Amino acid sequence: MLSRDELREHLVQTRIAGDVATSRENNLDHYSSLANGDPYYALGLTFDQPWAYRDILALMAKSAGVVADPDHRWGQDTIDPDRTIDAIDAMAGRIAAALSEPRPRILLATGHPTGLLTVHLSLASLCVARGALLLTPAEGWTYTGAGFGRPRRIRYLQDVAMLDDKGNLVHTHDADPMRHMLDELDGDLPDLVIADHGWAGAAGDAGVPTVAFADCNDPGLFVGEAEGKLDVVVPLDDNVLPRYYAPLIDRLVTEVSRAL
């Protein structure tokens, strides 16, 4: 496993953190949309209080390390790599706590099959090796929605849920698939959900213990964490080359094993 300093350097070099690819304009547009009540940016969550734009920006500066200055409106934005590492360690502790129970029931899902899938697959393997039961509800469930043409379907790869559209794994922010999965479980809910995007938001909103990965333009999950609906949210660029996540995965797996 890389040392903390080595991992920090790797995160910055690969732009998982540090100067990330997501633009400042994109971030602020998403924060404004969430503040204006657009449910797309809530990622399946409902909130206990209104969140003003400036409060969301302040939260994102605290939780993810974006630039705090509201007058910085264009160009580069950032994720603090130390916040990423701290959240990785916190996530590892939460996963270890779940795995310390007899035969825990865990559900994994990703809306980023071109990026974060490799992280989820590694965590799925770890959970199985530690005696967990991975849940796979609603496999094959199909739905249609605004903004996409062909129907989308829940598909599992090594017990990690994602969506396809008859041949292609697709990126999604949708919360409806997770809501349907939890409905199918009929109250027999998971002990832990490991997810991102709307998969994580819908689980946290349903009261399921949830840990998540989120980019700096996904403020809804960080607001959910601030309100106690998600246990841990790891800030990171969620769609770099899959191999770049290897040291992050190594730290997660090592820290989970160390905590057990």
C-alpha positions in Angstrom: 0.0 0.0 0.0 1.2 3.5 -0.8 2.0 5.8 2.1 -0.4 8.7 2.7 2.0 11.1 1.0 2.5 8.8 -2.0 -1.3 8.3 -2.3 -1.8 12.1 -2.1 0.7 12.5 -4.9 -1.0 9.8 -7.0 -4.4 11.3 -6.6 -3.1 14.7 -7.8 -1.1 13.3 -10.7 -4.1 11.3 -12.0 -6.5 14.1 -11.3 -8.7 12.0 -9.1 -8.2 14.9 -6.7 -6.3 18.2 -6.9 -7.0 20.1 -10.1 -9.8 18.0 -11.4 -11.4 17.9 -14.9 -14.8 19.1 -13.7 -14.9 22.8 -14.4 -15.8 25.5 -12.0 -18.7 26.6 -14.2 -20.1 23.1 -14.1 -19.8 22.8 -10.4 -21.5 26.1 -9.7 -24.3 25.4 -12.2 -25.1 22.1 -10.3 -24.9 23.9 -6.9 -27.4 26.5 -8.1 -29.7 23.9 -9.6 -29.8 22.0 -6.3 -30.5 25.2 -4.4 -33.3 25.9 -6.8 -34.9 22.6 -6.0 -34.2 20.6 -9.2 -34.7 17.0 -8.2 -32.2 15.7 -10.7 -29.4 17.1 -8.6 -30.8 15.8 -5.4 -29.9 12.3 -6.6 -32.9 10.6 -4.9 -32.6 12.5 -1.6 -35.1 14.7 0.1 -33.7 17.2 2.6 -34.7 18.3 6.0 -34.2 22.0 5.3 -33.8 24.3 2.3 -30.2 24.7 1.2 -29.2 28.1 -0.3 -26.6 28.3 -3.0 -24.0 29.9 -0.8 -24.5 27.3 1.9 -24.1 24.5 -0.7 -20.8 26.1 -1.9 -19.6 26.4 1.7 -20.4 22.8 2.3 -18.6 21.6 -0.8 -15.6 23.6 0.1 -15.6 22.0 3.6 -16.4 18.4 2.4 -14.7 18.2 -1.0 -12.2 21.0 -1.0 -13.6 23.0 -3.9 -12.6 26.7 -4.0 -14.5 28.5 -1.3 -14.4 31.9 -2.9 -17.9 32.6 -4.4 -16.3 35.1 -6.8 -14.3 32.4 -8.4 -16.8 31.6 -11.2 -14.8 30.2 -14.1 -11.9 27.9 -14.9 -10.2 25.4 -12.6 -11.8 23.8 -9.5 -10.3 21.4 -7.0 -10.8 18.5 -4.8 -8.6 18.3 -1.7 -6.7 15.0 -1.8 -6.5 14.9 2.0 -10.2 15.1 2.3 -10.4 12.2 -0.2 -8.0 10.1 1.8 -9.7 10.9 5.1 -13.1 9.9 3.6 -11.5 6.7 2.2 -10.4 5.7 5.7 -13.8 6.6 7.1 -15.5 4.5 4.5 -13.2 1.6 5.3 -14.2 1.8 8.9 -17.9 1.8 8.1 -17.5 -1.2 5.7 -15.4 -3.0 8.4 -18.1 -2.4 11.0 -20.7 -4.0 8.7 -18.4 -7.0 7.9 -17.8 -7.6 11.6 -21.4 -8.7 11.9 -22.5 -12.3 11.1 -23.4 -12.7 7.4 -24.1 -9.1 6.6 -26.3 -8.3 3.7 -24.7 -5.8 1.4 -25.8 -4.2 -1.9 -23.4 -2.5 -4.3 -24.3 -0.3 -7.3 -22.7 2.2 -9.6 -23.8 4.8 -12.1 -20.3 5.0 -13.5 -19.5 1.7 -15.2 -16.7 3.3 -17.2 -14.9 4.5 -14.1 -15.9 3.5 -10.6 -17.0 0.0 -11.5 -13.5 -1.3 -10.9 -13.7 0.0 -7.3 -17.1 -1.6 -6.7 -16.0 -4.9 -8.1 -13.0 -5.0 -5.8 -15.2 -4.1 -2.8 -17.7 -6.8 -3.8 -14.9 -9.4 -3.8 -13.7 -8.2 -0.4 -17.2 -8.4 1.1 -17.7 -12.0 -0.2 -14.3 -13.1 1.1 -15.3 -11.7 4.5 -18.6 -13.7 4.5 -21.1 -11.1 3.4 -24.2 -11.9 1.3 -24.4 -9.7 -1.7 -28.0 -8.8 -2.6 -29.1 -8.7 -6.2 -32.8 -7.6 -6.2 -34.7 -6.6 -9.3 -32.3 -8.1 -11.9 -33.7 -7.4 -15.3 -36.2 -4.7 -14.2 -36.7 -2.3 -17.1 -37.9 1.3 -17.2 -38.0 4.3 -19.4 -37.4 7.9 -18.4 -37.0 11.5 -19.6 -33.7 12.2 -21.4 -32.9 8.8 -22.8 -34.4 6.8 -25.7 -34.1 3.1 -25.3 -35.4 1.4 -22.1 -32.8 0.8 -19.4 -32.5 -2.4 -17.4 -30.8 -3.4 -14.1 -27.9 -5.7 -14.8 -25.4 -7.2 -12.3 -21.8 -7.9 -12.9 -20.2 -9.9 -10.2 -23.1 -8.8 -8.0 -22.6 -5.1 -8.6 -25.8 -3.4 -10.0 -25.7 -1.0 -12.9 -27.8 -0.2 -15.9 -27.7 -1.3 -19.5 -29.7 -0.3 -22.6 -29.7 -3.6 -24.5 -26.0 -4.0 -24.9 -24.3 -0.9 -23.5 -23.6 -0.2 -19.8 -24.8 3.3 -19.2 -23.9 6.3 -17.0 -26.9 7.3 -14.8 -27.8 9.7 -12.0 -31.3 8.1 -11.7 -32.7 7.0 -8.3 -35.6 5.0 -9.6 -33.6 1.7 -10.0 -32.5 1.7 -6.4 -36.0 2.6 -5.2 -37.3 -0.4 -7.1 -34.6 -2.7 -5.8 -35.5 -1.7 -2.2 -39.2 -2.1 -2.9 -38.5 -5.6 -4.1 -36.7 -6.4 -0.9 -40.0 -5.7 0.8 -38.6 -4.2 4.1 -35.8 -6.7 4.4 -33.3 -4.0 3.7 -29.5 -4.3 3.3 -27.2 -3.8 6.3 -25.1 -1.5 4.0 -25.2 0.0 0.6 -22.0 0.9 -1.3 -22.9 3.1 -4.2 -22.8 6.4 -6.0 -25.1 8.9 -7.8 -28.9 8.1 -7.4 -28.2 4.6 -6.3 -26.6 6.0 -3.1 -29.1 8.9 -2.7 -32.2 6.7 -2.9 -30.7 4.2 -0.4 -29.8 6.9 2.1 -33.2 8.5 1.7 -34.8 5.2 2.6 -32.8 5.0 5.8 -30.4 2.3 4.7 -26.8 2.7 6.0 -25.0 4.0 2.9 -21.4 4.9 1.9 -20.8 6.6 -1.4 -18.4 8.1 -3.9 -19.2 11.5 -5.4 -17.6 14.0 -7.7 -17.5 17.7 -6.8 -20.4 18.4 -9.2 -22.7 16.0 -7.3 -23.6 18.2 -4.3 -26.7 16.2 -3.4 -24.8 13.4 -1.8 -22.7 15.8 0.3 -25.8 17.5 1.5 -27.2 14.1 2.3 -24.1 13.4 4.3 -24.4 16.7 6.1 -28.0 15.8 7.1 -27.0 12.4 8.3 -28.7 10.4 5.5 -25.4 9.0 4.2 -22.7 7.8 6.5 -19.6 8.7 4.4 -19.1 10.4 1.0 -15.7 10.1 -0.7 -14.9 13.2 -2.9 -13.1 12.2 -6.1 -13.3 12.5 -9.8 -15.6 9.6 -10.6 -14.6 8.9 -14.2 -10.9 8.8 -14.7 -9.2 5.7 -16.2 -10.2 2.7 -14.2 -6.5 1.7 -13.5 -5.9 5.0 -11.8 -8.1 3.9 -8.9 -5.8 0.9 -8.0 -4.0 2.6 -5.1 -7.2 4.0 -3.8 -8.7 0.5 -3.9 -5.6 -0.9 -2.2 -5.9 1.6 0.7 -9.6 0.8 1.1 -9.1 -3.0 1.1 -6.1 -2.7 3.4 -7.8 -0.4 5.9 -11.0 -2.6 6.0 -8.8 -5.7 6.7 -6.9 -3.8 9.3 -10.1 -2.8 11.1 -11.5 -6.3 11.2 
